[in-house]
Every structure is written in C-alpha cells, then in structure tokens.
Amino acid sequence: MMWILTLRGNEDDGAFAVENEHGDRTLLLFEDEDDATRYSMMNEITNEHMPKLIPTEVEDDVAIRACEVYDYPYSVITSSDLVIPIKYDTV
C-alpha cells in the first residue's frame, strides 16, 4: 500500500499532484503515511490558501499502473526521501 494526497472531503475525486514551473504535474506516491502527513502539514503552512490535503491509502500497483497507462508522471517517495512543498503563487 502507498499513500497519495487528496482534498479533504473529496477523497474519491482525484489526487493532488505537484506542478513545476512549466505547468507539468507529477503525482506523489508516499510509501509511509507519516511522510504523506508531514508533507501535507508543511504544504498547509507554506500555502495557507490551499485547501487541506489528507493522506489516502491506495494500492501501489494499481496507482502505478494507472499512471503508466495514462502516461502520467509519478514519483515514489520512500522513507529516506525528503520532499518539501514549494510556495504556489495565488491569483
């Protein structure tokens, strides 16, 4: 099992993906729920206007296969990785 981040109250409506400066998005798949929670908390502090994200458990093979079928970039975040949210500009 792995963990993705979803919008609180909309857990079945898709996953949060990080966006780079070119607008390309990458799905983060966390191996550890604590790491997903930590990222969510840091993101909330960094981006105070963004809706709250919560960790949602997913089958790792299903999530990875879906990304590969739809050619959607993803990154597996292991317990030895440190991922820090960036500040998104608000309109």
OpenMM code with the backbone's topology and positions (N, CA, C; nanometers):
from openmm import Vec3, app, unit

residues = "MET MET TRP ILE LEU THR LEU ARG GLY ASN GLU ASP ASP GLY ALA PHE ALA VAL GLU ASN GLU HIS GLY ASP ARG THR LEU LEU LEU PHE GLU ASP GLU ASP ASP ALA THR ARG TYR SER MET MET ASN GLU ILE THR ASN GLU HIS MET PRO LYS LEU ILE PRO THR GLU VAL GLU ASP ASP VAL ALA ILE ARG ALA CYS GLU VAL TYR ASP TYR PRO TYR SER VAL ILE THR SER SER ASP LEU VAL ILE PRO ILE LYS TYR ASP THR VAL".split()
positions = [
    Vec3(0.0833, -0.1181, 0.0000),
    Vec3(0.0000, 0.0000, 0.0000),
    Vec3(0.0877, 0.1244, 0.0000),
    Vec3(0.0344, 0.2292, -0.0599),
    Vec3(0.1001, 0.3591, -0.0621),
    Vec3(-0.0026, 0.4651, -0.0271),
    Vec3(0.0419, 0.5888, -0.0202),
    Vec3(-0.0431, 0.7000, 0.0205),
    Vec3(-0.0309, 0.8121, -0.0811),
    Vec3(-0.1450, 0.8652, -0.1227),
    Vec3(-0.1497, 0.9848, -0.2055),
    Vec3(-0.2141, 1.0949, -0.1222),
    Vec3(-0.2074, 1.2167, -0.1697),
    Vec3(-0.2740, 1.3274, -0.1014),
    Vec3(-0.3982, 1.3660, -0.1795),
    Vec3(-0.5085, 1.3797, -0.1076),
    Vec3(-0.6357, 1.4182, -0.1682),
    Vec3(-0.6937, 1.5351, -0.0903),
    Vec3(-0.7883, 1.6050, -0.1504),
    Vec3(-0.8557, 1.7137, -0.0821),
    Vec3(-0.9506, 1.6573, 0.0216),
    Vec3(-0.9447, 1.7125, 0.1426),
    Vec3(-1.0350, 1.6664, 0.2486),
    Vec3(-1.1789, 1.6832, 0.2018),
    Vec3(-1.2570, 1.5786, 0.2162),
    Vec3(-1.3967, 1.5805, 0.1746),
    Vec3(-1.4173, 1.5395, 0.0303),
    Vec3(-1.3087, 1.5306, -0.0461),
    Vec3(-1.3169, 1.4908, -0.1876),
    Vec3(-1.2179, 1.3785, -0.2169),
    Vec3(-1.2050, 1.2869, -0.1241),
    Vec3(-1.1040, 1.1818, -0.1360),
    Vec3(-1.1204, 1.0939, -0.2595),
    Vec3(-1.2413, 1.0826, -0.3111),
    Vec3(-1.2658, 0.9979, -0.4285),
    Vec3(-1.2579, 1.0735, -0.5606),
    Vec3(-1.2242, 1.2018, -0.5549),
    Vec3(-1.2278, 1.2846, -0.6754),
    Vec3(-1.0909, 1.3125, -0.7366),
    Vec3(-0.9914, 1.2341, -0.7040),
    Vec3(-0.8599, 1.2539, -0.7634),
    Vec3(-0.7551, 1.2852, -0.6595),
    Vec3(-0.6331, 1.2967, -0.7070),
    Vec3(-0.5181, 1.3135, -0.6190),
    Vec3(-0.4480, 1.4457, -0.6463),
    Vec3(-0.3838, 1.4965, -0.5430),
    Vec3(-0.3012, 1.6161, -0.5550),
    Vec3(-0.1724, 1.5793, -0.6280),
    Vec3(-0.1292, 1.6633, -0.7190),
    Vec3(-0.0022, 1.6452, -0.7900),
    Vec3(0.0754, 1.7762, -0.7822),
    Vec3(0.2058, 1.7657, -0.7689),
    Vec3(0.2892, 1.8861, -0.7663),
    Vec3(0.3073, 1.9358, -0.9086),
    Vec3(0.3270, 2.0650, -0.9197),
    Vec3(0.3416, 2.1279, -1.0508),
    Vec3(0.4750, 2.2010, -1.0566),
    Vec3(0.5470, 2.1851, -1.1670),
    Vec3(0.6736, 2.2567, -1.1812),
    Vec3(0.6517, 2.3902, -1.2518),
    Vec3(0.7589, 2.4624, -1.2739),
    Vec3(0.7490, 2.5965, -1.3326),
    Vec3(0.6964, 2.5968, -1.4759),
    Vec3(0.6925, 2.4813, -1.5412),
    Vec3(0.6414, 2.4705, -1.6782),
    Vec3(0.4964, 2.4231, -1.6821),
    Vec3(0.4374, 2.3995, -1.5633),
    Vec3(0.2994, 2.3536, -1.5567),
    Vec3(0.2834, 2.2033, -1.5649),
    Vec3(0.3959, 2.1306, -1.5693),
    Vec3(0.3905, 1.9844, -1.5721),
    Vec3(0.3635, 1.9333, -1.4312),
    Vec3(0.2788, 1.8327, -1.4196),
    Vec3(0.2391, 1.7792, -1.2891),
    Vec3(0.2937, 1.6383, -1.2689),
    Vec3(0.3225, 1.6083, -1.1422),
    Vec3(0.3719, 1.4764, -1.1036),
    Vec3(0.2968, 1.4307, -0.9787),
    Vec3(0.2445, 1.3102, -0.9833),
    Vec3(0.1764, 1.2523, -0.8688),
    Vec3(0.2796, 1.2021, -0.7691),
    Vec3(0.2603, 1.2368, -0.6413),
    Vec3(0.3482, 1.1860, -0.5366),
    Vec3(0.2846, 1.0635, -0.4729),
    Vec3(0.3582, 0.9535, -0.4691),
    Vec3(0.3148, 0.8299, -0.4048),
    Vec3(0.4076, 0.8052, -0.2858),
    Vec3(0.3541, 0.8201, -0.1656),
    Vec3(0.4331, 0.8050, -0.0448),
    Vec3(0.4265, 0.6604, 0.0045),
    Vec3(0.5432, 0.6041, 0.0395),
    Vec3(0.5452, 0.4700, 0.0974),
    Vec3(0.4980, 0.4709, 0.2416),
    Vec3(0.5159, 0.5836, 0.3098),
    Vec3(0.4869, 0.5931, 0.4530),
    Vec3(0.3795, 0.6993, 0.4788),
    Vec3(0.2758, 0.6626, 0.5516),
    Vec3(0.1681, 0.7570, 0.5826),
    Vec3(0.2202, 0.8792, 0.6582),
    Vec3(0.3153, 0.8588, 0.7491),
    Vec3(0.3708, 0.9720, 0.8245),
    Vec3(0.4369, 1.0744, 0.7328),
    Vec3(0.5046, 1.0284, 0.6293),
    Vec3(0.5678, 1.1208, 0.5343),
    Vec3(0.4622, 1.1985, 0.4559),
    Vec3(0.3552, 1.1311, 0.4179),
    Vec3(0.2462, 1.1994, 0.3474),
    Vec3(0.1814, 1.3037, 0.4385),
    Vec3(0.1615, 1.2684, 0.5639),
    Vec3(0.1037, 1.3621, 0.6607),
    Vec3(0.1959, 1.4815, 0.6813),
    Vec3(0.3244, 1.4566, 0.6956),
    Vec3(0.4224, 1.5637, 0.7149),
    Vec3(0.4231, 1.6589, 0.5953),
    Vec3(0.4226, 1.6036, 0.4743),
    Vec3(0.4199, 1.6868, 0.3542),
    Vec3(0.2939, 1.7724, 0.3534),
    Vec3(0.1806, 1.7119, 0.3860),
    Vec3(0.0531, 1.7836, 0.3895),
    Vec3(0.0584, 1.9000, 0.4880),
    Vec3(0.1140, 1.8753, 0.6068),
    Vec3(0.1243, 1.9804, 0.7078),
    Vec3(0.2168, 2.0934, 0.6618),
    Vec3(0.3304, 2.0581, 0.6022),
    Vec3(0.4226, 2.1605, 0.5520),
    Vec3(0.3585, 2.2391, 0.4376),
    Vec3(0.2829, 2.1701, 0.3535),
    Vec3(0.2156, 2.2369, 0.2419),
    Vec3(0.1110, 2.3356, 0.2931),
    Vec3(0.0411, 2.2966, 0.3980),
    Vec3(-0.0609, 2.3842, 0.4563),
    Vec3(0.0014, 2.5125, 0.5126),
    Vec3(0.1183, 2.5002, 0.5745),
    Vec3(0.1886, 2.6171, 0.6279),
    Vec3(0.2432, 2.7034, 0.5146),
    Vec3(0.3006, 2.6408, 0.4139),
    Vec3(0.3619, 2.7121, 0.3019),
    Vec3(0.2578, 2.7786, 0.2117),
    Vec3(0.1441, 2.7142, 0.1952),
    Vec3(0.0396, 2.7609, 0.1034),
    Vec3(-0.0912, 2.7739, 0.1807),
    Vec3(-0.0997, 2.8781, 0.2617),
    Vec3(-0.2124, 2.8940, 0.3531),
    Vec3(-0.3482, 2.9042, 0.2850),
    Vec3(-0.3532, 2.9370, 0.1569),
    Vec3(-0.4817, 2.9496, 0.0867),
    Vec3(-0.5235, 2.8213, 0.0149),
    Vec3(-0.4372, 2.7205, 0.0179),
    Vec3(-0.4689, 2.5945, -0.0488),
    Vec3(-0.5595, 2.5105, 0.0414),
    Vec3(-0.6569, 2.4415, -0.0160),
    Vec3(-0.7420, 2.3518, 0.0648),
    Vec3(-0.6580, 2.2446, 0.1337),
    Vec3(-0.7080, 2.1929, 0.2449),
    Vec3(-0.6354, 2.0935, 0.3235),
    Vec3(-0.6264, 1.9608, 0.2489),
    Vec3(-0.5060, 1.9060, 0.2478),
    Vec3(-0.4799, 1.7763, 0.1867),
    Vec3(-0.4675, 1.6720, 0.2964),
    Vec3(-0.5189, 1.5532, 0.2690),
    Vec3(-0.5069, 1.4441, 0.3654),
    Vec3(-0.4530, 1.3195, 0.2949),
    Vec3(-0.3781, 1.2374, 0.3676),
    Vec3(-0.3288, 1.1122, 0.3091),
    Vec3(-0.4439, 1.0140, 0.2858),
    Vec3(-0.4408, 0.9499, 0.1715),
    Vec3(-0.5407, 0.8500, 0.1355),
    Vec3(-0.4669, 0.7260, 0.0865),
    Vec3(-0.5001, 0.6128, 0.1444),
    Vec3(-0.4317, 0.4881, 0.1104),
    Vec3(-0.4776, 0.4368, -0.0260),
    Vec3(-0.3810, 0.3912, -0.1046),
    Vec3(-0.4104, 0.3344, -0.2372),
    Vec3(-0.3268, 0.2082, -0.2566),
    Vec3(-0.3751, 0.1221, -0.3422),
    Vec3(-0.2978, 0.0041, -0.3822),
    Vec3(-0.1837, 0.0523, -0.4700),
    Vec3(-0.0614, 0.0241, -0.4308),
    Vec3(0.0527, 0.0769, -0.5045),
    Vec3(0.0569, 0.0302, -0.6494),
    Vec3(0.0322, -0.0982, -0.6729),
    Vec3(0.0389, -0.1482, -0.8101),
    Vec3(-0.0716, -0.0888, -0.8979),
    Vec3(-0.1877, -0.0645, -0.8415),
    Vec3(-0.2988, -0.0050, -0.9176),
    Vec3(-0.2661, 0.1405, -0.9528),
    Vec3(-0.2165, 0.2159, -0.8553),
    Vec3(-0.1839, 0.3574, -0.8791),
    Vec3(-0.0723, 0.3713, -0.9820),
    Vec3(0.0314, 0.2922, -0.9676),
    Vec3(0.1442, 0.2997, -1.0619),
    Vec3(0.1000, 0.2569, -1.2014),
    Vec3(0.0226, 0.1518, -1.2097),
    Vec3(-0.0251, 0.1047, -1.3408),
    Vec3(-0.1133, 0.2096, -1.4081),
    Vec3(-0.2010, 0.2752, -1.3315),
    Vec3(-0.2873, 0.3796, -1.3880),
    Vec3(-0.2023, 0.4946, -1.4425),
    Vec3(-0.0989, 0.5336, -1.3692),
    Vec3(-0.0106, 0.6400, -1.4172),
    Vec3(0.0587, 0.5988, -1.5466),
    Vec3(0.1037, 0.4739, -1.5525),
    Vec3(0.1725, 0.4267, -1.6725),
    Vec3(0.0784, 0.4162, -1.7918),
    Vec3(-0.0429, 0.3684, -1.7706),
    Vec3(-0.1403, 0.3559, -1.8794),
    Vec3(-0.1750, 0.4931, -1.9366),
    Vec3(-0.1922, 0.5922, -1.8483),
    Vec3(-0.2304, 0.7267, -1.8925),
    Vec3(-0.1106, 0.8183, -1.9134),
    Vec3(0.0100, 0.7608, -1.9088),
    Vec3(0.1337, 0.8359, -1.9311),
    Vec3(0.1415, 0.9590, -1.8393),
    Vec3(0.1062, 0.9378, -1.7121),
    Vec3(0.1066, 1.0456, -1.6135),
    Vec3(0.2301, 1.0296, -1.5244),
    Vec3(0.3125, 1.1322, -1.5150),
    Vec3(0.4338, 1.1214, -1.4333),
    Vec3(0.4011, 1.0994, -1.2858),
    Vec3(0.4820, 1.0170, -1.2206),
    Vec3(0.4659, 0.9930, -1.0776),
    Vec3(0.6039, 0.9773, -1.0152),
    Vec3(0.6081, 0.9949, -0.8848),
    Vec3(0.7318, 0.9775, -0.8107),
    Vec3(0.7007, 0.9038, -0.6817),
    Vec3(0.7732, 0.7961, -0.6564),
    Vec3(0.7570, 0.7210, -0.5331),
    Vec3(0.8487, 0.7842, -0.4282),
    Vec3(0.7880, 0.8283, -0.3177),
    Vec3(0.8613, 0.8920, -0.2093),
    Vec3(0.8874, 0.7858, -0.1027),
    Vec3(1.0133, 0.7477, -0.0867),
    Vec3(1.0495, 0.6462, 0.0117),
    Vec3(1.0727, 0.7121, 0.1471),
    Vec3(1.0886, 0.6305, 0.2501),
    Vec3(1.1107, 0.6838, 0.3838),
    Vec3(1.2447, 0.7559, 0.3964),
    Vec3(1.3363, 0.7344, 0.3045),
    Vec3(1.4655, 0.8038, 0.3090),
    Vec3(1.4651, 0.9334, 0.2277),
    Vec3(1.3546, 0.9632, 0.1592),
    Vec3(1.3438, 1.0865, 0.0803),
    Vec3(1.2902, 1.2008, 0.1658),
    Vec3(1.3324, 1.3208, 0.1325),
    Vec3(1.2789, 1.4411, 0.1950),
    Vec3(1.2199, 1.5273, 0.0850),
    Vec3(1.0894, 1.5498, 0.0920),
    Vec3(1.0193, 1.6286, -0.0088),
    Vec3(0.9607, 1.7507, 0.0622),
    Vec3(0.9937, 1.8691, 0.0116),
    Vec3(0.9483, 1.9932, 0.0724),
    Vec3(0.8589, 2.0660, -0.0274),
    Vec3(0.7392, 2.1059, 0.0150),
    Vec3(0.6478, 2.1753, -0.0762),
    Vec3(0.7020, 2.3116, -0.1176),
    Vec3(0.6661, 2.3531, -0.2375),
    Vec3(0.7013, 2.4874, -0.2833),
    Vec3(0.5824, 2.5792, -0.2584),
    Vec3(0.6074, 2.7071, -0.2560),
    Vec3(0.5004, 2.8042, -0.2401),
    Vec3(0.4400, 2.8320, -0.3780),
    Vec3(0.3089, 2.8140, -0.3871),
    Vec3(0.2388, 2.8415, -0.5113),
    Vec3(0.1914, 2.9855, -0.5091),
    Vec3(0.2046, 3.0532, -0.6220),
    Vec3(0.1513, 3.1885, -0.6341),
    Vec3(-0.0004, 3.1830, -0.6359),
    Vec3(-0.0630, 3.2744, -0.5656),
    Vec3(-0.2085, 3.2815, -0.5668),
    Vec3(-0.2527, 3.3968, -0.6530),
    Vec3(-0.3675, 3.3847, -0.7123),
    Vec3(-0.4194, 3.4878, -0.8013),
    Vec3(-0.4998, 3.5872, -0.7197),
] * unit.nanometer
topology = app.Topology()
chain = topology.addChain("A")
for resn in residues:
    res = topology.addResidue(resn, chain)
    for name in ("N", "CA", "C"):
        topology.addAtom(name, app.Element.getBySymbol(name[0]), res)
